[in-house]
Amino acid sequence: MTTRRNPYRTWLAALAVGLAGCAVTPTPAPVAVDRDWFIFLETGKKTPDDKARVQAMQRGHLENFKRLFGERKLFAAGPLRDPAGVKRGIVVVRARDRATLDAYFQPDEYVREGYMTLNATPVTVMKPLATEGIDANAIEEVRIVQVLRNAPVDAARIQSAIDQGTFGAGYQLESGPLSHILFARDKDEARLRAALGITDPAHVLVWAQWIGKGVVR
């Protein structure tokens, strides 16, 4: 006895085989990774005249730094001397994206309410600021060296100066008017510029920076 084949079922089977042959393994979505960010804390709106409130904000500001450091999200922070009074301090953090970075500072009323703003840029770490073997109870004055993007110096020259010990830490910025930010214990501005082969002060800004003792080696 001959069994009659169902043509509809045969067609479905053929279609299934064809689709299986054409199946493409989906490409996994790129995995987001944490990045290092360099932040300038910059002047925002005028702080209140209420001294007690400002003192409370200052305490909260420092407590937030301590919290982030304890969570291994923050690696360095400290005030600096900007002749124009715009940049008030620096922070180095690790975050997945800008939204995550901003969330770090939500407990900080200074930032949350706009009394300070975050000028943040992703960076490539050439040599990090130290986070171990430091004296957390002492502050020292060092120098922060800002290399403008149009300065006549290349990354290899900067890396060589770091490797030779002229600069204790260095970061290459992904975007913005600065190409590199370096830190040095040496306070001789002329000597620091000479190490980069630059004599024009307009190409390299050297300011006083205060940071935990031992953070800059």
C-alpha positions as CSV (number, residue, x, y, z in Angstrom):
1,M,0.0,0.0,0.0
2,T,1.5,3.3,-1.0
3,T,1.4,6.2,1.6
4,R,0.5,9.5,0.1
5,R,2.9,12.2,1.1
6,N,1.4,15.5,2.4
7,P,2.8,18.2,0.1
8,Y,2.3,20.9,2.8
9,R,4.3,19.0,5.3
10,T,7.1,18.3,2.8
11,W,7.2,22.0,2.0
12,L,7.5,22.9,5.8
13,A,10.3,20.4,6.3
14,A,12.3,21.8,3.3
15,L,11.8,25.3,4.6
16,A,13.1,24.4,8.0
17,V,16.2,22.8,6.5
18,G,16.8,25.8,4.4
19,L,16.5,28.2,7.3
20,A,18.8,26.1,9.4
21,G,21.4,26.3,6.7
22,C,21.1,30.1,6.6
23,A,21.1,30.6,10.3
24,V,23.7,33.1,11.5
25,T,25.1,33.1,15.0
26,P,24.2,36.5,16.5
27,T,27.2,38.8,17.1
28,P,27.4,39.4,20.8
29,A,27.0,43.1,21.9
30,P,30.3,44.8,22.8
31,V,31.0,44.5,26.5
32,A,31.3,47.9,28.2
33,V,34.5,48.3,30.1
34,D,35.6,50.8,32.8
35,R,37.8,53.6,31.7
36,D,40.0,56.0,33.5
37,W,38.8,59.7,33.5
38,F,40.6,62.8,34.4
39,I,38.4,65.5,35.9
40,F,39.0,69.2,36.5
41,L,36.6,70.5,39.2
42,E,35.7,73.9,37.9
43,T,34.0,76.9,39.4
44,G,30.2,76.9,39.0
45,K,27.6,79.2,40.5
46,K,28.3,81.3,43.5
47,T,28.2,79.4,46.8
48,P,25.7,80.5,49.4
49,D,26.5,83.2,52.0
50,D,25.5,80.8,54.8
51,K,28.9,79.8,56.2
52,A,27.6,76.8,58.1
53,R,26.0,75.4,55.0
54,V,29.2,75.8,53.0
55,Q,31.2,74.1,55.8
56,A,28.7,71.2,55.7
57,M,29.0,71.0,51.9
58,Q,32.8,70.9,52.3
59,R,32.6,68.0,54.7
60,G,30.3,66.1,52.4
61,H,32.6,66.8,49.5
62,L,35.5,65.2,51.2
63,E,33.4,62.3,52.6
64,N,32.3,61.5,49.1
65,F,36.0,61.4,47.9
66,K,36.8,59.0,50.8
67,R,33.8,56.8,49.9
68,L,34.8,56.6,46.2
69,F,38.4,55.9,47.2
70,G,37.3,53.1,49.5
71,E,35.2,51.6,46.7
72,R,38.3,51.8,44.4
73,K,36.6,54.1,42.0
74,L,38.7,57.2,42.8
75,F,42.5,57.2,42.6
76,A,43.5,60.8,43.3
77,A,42.0,64.2,44.2
78,G,43.4,67.5,45.3
79,P,43.2,71.3,44.8
80,L,45.3,73.3,42.4
81,R,46.2,76.9,41.8
82,D,44.7,78.2,38.6
83,P,45.7,81.8,37.9
84,A,42.3,82.4,36.3
85,G,40.5,80.9,39.2
86,V,38.4,78.5,37.0
87,K,39.9,75.1,37.7
88,R,39.8,74.4,41.5
89,G,40.9,70.8,41.7
90,I,41.6,67.5,40.0
91,V,40.1,64.1,40.4
92,V,41.1,60.8,38.7
93,V,38.3,58.1,38.6
94,R,37.5,54.9,36.8
95,A,34.0,54.7,35.3
96,R,32.1,52.8,32.6
97,D,30.7,56.0,31.0
98,R,29.9,59.6,31.7
99,A,26.5,58.8,33.2
100,T,28.2,56.5,35.7
101,L,30.9,59.1,36.5
102,D,28.2,61.8,37.1
103,A,26.4,59.4,39.5
104,Y,29.6,59.1,41.6
105,F,29.1,62.8,42.5
106,Q,25.4,62.9,43.3
107,P,26.0,62.7,47.1
108,D,28.3,65.7,46.7
109,E,26.2,68.8,47.1
110,Y,28.9,71.0,45.7
111,V,28.6,69.2,42.4
112,R,25.0,68.2,42.5
113,E,23.8,71.8,43.0
114,G,26.2,73.3,40.5
115,Y,28.6,75.1,42.8
116,M,31.3,73.0,41.0
117,T,31.2,71.5,37.6
118,L,32.9,68.4,36.2
119,N,35.1,68.8,33.2
120,A,35.8,65.2,32.5
121,T,37.8,63.5,29.7
122,P,38.6,59.8,29.2
123,V,42.4,59.2,29.3
124,T,45.1,56.7,28.5
125,V,47.3,56.1,31.5
126,M,51.0,56.5,30.8
127,K,51.9,56.2,34.4
128,P,49.3,56.4,37.2
129,L,49.4,58.4,40.3
130,A,50.2,56.1,43.2
131,T,47.4,54.7,45.4
132,E,49.4,52.5,47.7
133,G,52.2,53.4,50.2
134,I,50.9,56.9,50.6
135,D,50.4,59.0,53.7
136,A,46.7,59.7,53.7
137,N,47.1,62.2,56.6
138,A,49.6,64.5,54.9
139,I,49.4,66.8,51.9
140,E,52.3,68.0,49.8
141,E,52.8,70.6,47.0
142,V,53.8,69.2,43.6
143,R,53.4,70.5,40.1
144,I,50.7,69.7,37.5
145,V,52.0,70.2,34.0
146,Q,49.3,70.7,31.2
147,V,50.5,70.2,27.6
148,L,48.3,71.9,25.1
149,R,47.3,69.9,22.1
150,N,49.1,72.2,19.6
151,A,52.4,72.0,21.5
152,P,55.4,70.9,19.4
153,V,56.0,67.6,21.4
154,D,55.1,64.0,20.7
155,A,53.9,61.3,23.0
156,A,57.2,59.4,22.7
157,R,59.1,62.4,24.1
158,I,56.7,62.7,27.0
159,Q,56.9,58.9,27.7
160,S,60.7,59.2,27.8
161,A,60.5,62.0,30.3
162,I,58.2,59.9,32.5
163,D,60.5,56.8,32.1
164,Q,63.5,58.9,33.1
165,G,61.7,60.0,36.3
166,T,61.2,63.7,35.5
167,F,57.5,63.2,35.8
168,G,56.0,60.9,38.4
169,A,52.7,60.3,36.6
170,G,51.2,61.1,33.2
171,Y,47.9,60.9,31.4
172,Q,47.1,61.3,27.7
173,L,43.7,63.0,27.2
174,E,41.3,61.7,24.5
175,S,39.9,65.1,23.6
176,G,39.8,68.7,24.5
177,P,42.4,71.5,24.4
178,L,45.0,69.5,26.4
179,S,46.8,66.5,25.1
180,H,48.7,65.4,28.2
181,I,48.6,66.1,32.0
182,L,51.8,65.3,33.9
183,F,52.7,65.5,37.6
184,A,56.2,66.2,39.0
185,R,57.7,66.7,42.4
186,D,60.2,69.1,40.8
187,K,59.0,72.7,41.1
188,D,61.4,74.2,38.6
189,E,59.1,75.2,35.7
190,A,61.9,75.9,33.3
191,R,63.4,72.4,33.9
192,L,60.1,70.7,33.4
193,R,59.5,72.5,30.1
194,A,63.0,71.7,29.0
195,A,62.4,68.0,29.6
196,L,59.6,68.2,27.0
197,G,61.8,70.3,24.7
198,I,59.4,73.3,25.0
199,T,60.4,76.8,26.0
200,D,57.2,78.7,25.2
201,P,55.0,78.9,28.3
202,A,51.9,79.2,26.1
203,H,52.3,75.6,25.1
204,V,52.8,74.1,28.6
205,L,51.0,75.3,31.7
206,V,52.7,74.6,35.1
207,W,50.7,75.2,38.2
208,A,50.9,74.3,41.9
209,Q,49.0,71.2,42.8
210,W,48.3,69.8,46.3
211,I,47.8,66.1,46.7
212,G,48.4,63.3,49.3
213,K,52.0,62.7,50.3
214,G,53.5,60.0,48.1
215,V,50.8,60.1,45.4
216,V,53.4,61.6,43.1
217,R,56.6,59.5,43.1
